[in-house]
Amino acid sequence: MAEQDLLTVSVVTPDGSVYEKQTRLAVFKTTVGEIGILPNHIPLIASLEIDEVRVKVQETDDKFDEIAVSGGFVEFSGNVATVVANSAEKKEDIDTTRANKARERAEKRLEIAKQSNDVDTTKRAEISLRKAVNRINISGH
Amino acid sequence: MGASLQEIKRRISSTKKTEQITGAMQMVSTAKLSQIQRHTTSYQVYARKIRSVITHLAKSHLLDGGATITPRSKESHENDDQIDGLSMLVKRQVKHTGIVVITSDRGLVGSYNSNVIKQTMELISEGNHSAKDIVIIAIGGTGADFFKKRGFSVPFEFRGVKDIPKFRETHQLVKKIIDMYDDETFDELFVCYNHFVNSLTSEFRAEQMLPISSMNVGSDDLLAENESGFSAEYEMEPSEDAILEVVLPQYAESLIYGAILDAKTSEHASSSMAMKSATDNAKDIISSLELQYNRARQSAITTEITEITGAQAALD
């Protein structure tokens, strides 16, 4: 494959494509740490944390587009990085009131689950809490 | 004939009202159908992506050696020690069969529901399962009512799937089904639904979705697609096992969600069809009633004229 100086990042969820852009650099938080992908990276599959995906907007400045993802994985080949996640939101699309409500709900659930020693529910509540907090964090900065 | 003239007139006007209603319902269904089809297109991008990754992983050596997943590894049956934690790949001994039956909540959808239910019953009797080994998960009220009445165990039912089901909304439901598989409520899972072919036809489908096997991963056209676009060797981060653990549940979820979406699409299609034929029937009835009405009116006039001319003749 010919060398290219741009890679395409697209974020797909079951409810459709959320984001698509050509960029010089994309940064993913994987389960084992942060990785940055530049054009012509070797093919890669990595599982993602509940965190953000950052995509450099322009070469000249340090601005990044931020996308909140709820886990999932990223697949990179042929200079296309596809993030496949159950849900994802661009920073500007995050509904903070909804996220805050989700956090309250998750906190309540977590408390109840902890009291009754329900391991499964605790785990699930923790995950929803992390998703909500993640969205709040990203929309905040 | 005088009284029936009034009668016919009333029937015409009431049939016309029915026609208006069914006509409106048809338009609503058609609009929903085109909406959901648009949504399905965007879902398919996601489904294709997740499938191609799964297919790639299925082709790689890990699954060949470890699981009973690819066609080439049939001889390594039951050799599942290596893939601990990837429970979705492991064929367990089947004690209970889970069947997800997707029907509609509402009526007025033609043969949609009866078709699914009939074929599901056939599937159950073909498989020689006794009723107590069957676990029904009913999505949609019609199926839930039917199977409960028949004495099947329906541990979970869900009513009120949205007209355009979004993944976010159905996620809880899908998750629940997967959890039940993990809890060993059932050991294999079939999903029975009407697959949308086009707006005139739909066909019944029963697909085995869990455990994930070569049957639902590497169908031929997918492999062909895979050959062209996904021949690259991937670097795995952190490891293939860890990635499978993320991807497989996501894959299973997307399969079930896809089935719900597909079923809903064909529900809208058959509802639109049913309403169309209802509207057509109403039109037929109206035209025959109008004919009848005009005849009756004509004969009333004729009688009147005969009476008048008779009276005239008597006077002269």
HADDOCK unambig.tbl for C-alpha pairs under 7 A between the chains (distance, minus, plus):
assign (segid A and resid 12 and name CA) (segid B and resid 46 and name CA) 5.71 0.50 0.50
assign (segid A and resid 13 and name CA) (segid B and resid 46 and name CA) 5.93 0.50 0.50
assign (segid A and resid 14 and name CA) (segid B and resid 43 and name CA) 4.74 0.50 0.50
assign (segid A and resid 14 and name CA) (segid B and resid 46 and name CA) 5.66 0.50 0.50
assign (segid A and resid 14 and name CA) (segid B and resid 167 and name CA) 5.97 0.50 0.50
assign (segid A and resid 15 and name CA) (segid B and resid 42 and name CA) 6.58 0.50 0.50
assign (segid A and resid 15 and name CA) (segid B and resid 43 and name CA) 5.73 0.50 0.50
assign (segid A and resid 15 and name CA) (segid B and resid 166 and name CA) 6.21 0.50 0.50
assign (segid A and resid 15 and name CA) (segid B and resid 167 and name CA) 6.00 0.50 0.50
assign (segid A and resid 16 and name CA) (segid B and resid 42 and name CA) 4.39 0.50 0.50
assign (segid A and resid 16 and name CA) (segid B and resid 43 and name CA) 5.44 0.50 0.50
assign (segid A and resid 17 and name CA) (segid B and resid 42 and name CA) 6.67 0.50 0.50
assign (segid A and resid 32 and name CA) (segid B and resid 238 and name CA) 6.33 0.50 0.50
assign (segid A and resid 43 and name CA) (segid B and resid 232 and name CA) 6.71 0.50 0.50
assign (segid A and resid 43 and name CA) (segid B and resid 233 and name CA) 6.61 0.50 0.50
assign (segid A and resid 43 and name CA) (segid B and resid 234 and name CA) 4.81 0.50 0.50
assign (segid A and resid 43 and name CA) (segid B and resid 235 and name CA) 6.02 0.50 0.50
assign (segid A and resid 44 and name CA) (segid B and resid 234 and name CA) 4.81 0.50 0.50
assign (segid A and resid 44 and name CA) (segid B and resid 235 and name CA) 4.49 0.50 0.50
assign (segid A and resid 44 and name CA) (segid B and resid 236 and name CA) 5.89 0.50 0.50
assign (segid A and resid 45 and name CA) (segid B and resid 234 and name CA) 6.36 0.50 0.50
assign (segid A and resid 45 and name CA) (segid B and resid 235 and name CA) 6.22 0.50 0.50
assign (segid A and resid 45 and name CA) (segid B and resid 236 and name CA) 5.15 0.50 0.50
assign (segid A and resid 45 and name CA) (segid B and resid 237 and name CA) 6.14 0.50 0.50
assign (segid A and resid 46 and name CA) (segid B and resid 236 and name CA) 5.99 0.50 0.50
assign (segid A and resid 46 and name CA) (segid B and resid 237 and name CA) 4.50 0.50 0.50
assign (segid A and resid 46 and name CA) (segid B and resid 238 and name CA) 6.58 0.50 0.50
assign (segid A and resid 46 and name CA) (segid B and resid 243 and name CA) 6.70 0.50 0.50
assign (segid A and resid 47 and name CA) (segid B and resid 237 and name CA) 6.83 0.50 0.50
assign (segid A and resid 47 and name CA) (segid B and resid 243 and name CA) 5.72 0.50 0.50
assign (segid A and resid 47 and name CA) (segid B and resid 246 and name CA) 6.71 0.50 0.50
assign (segid A and resid 72 and name CA) (segid B and resid 246 and name CA) 6.62 0.50 0.50
assign (segid A and resid 84 and name CA) (segid B and resid 46 and name CA) 6.90 0.50 0.50
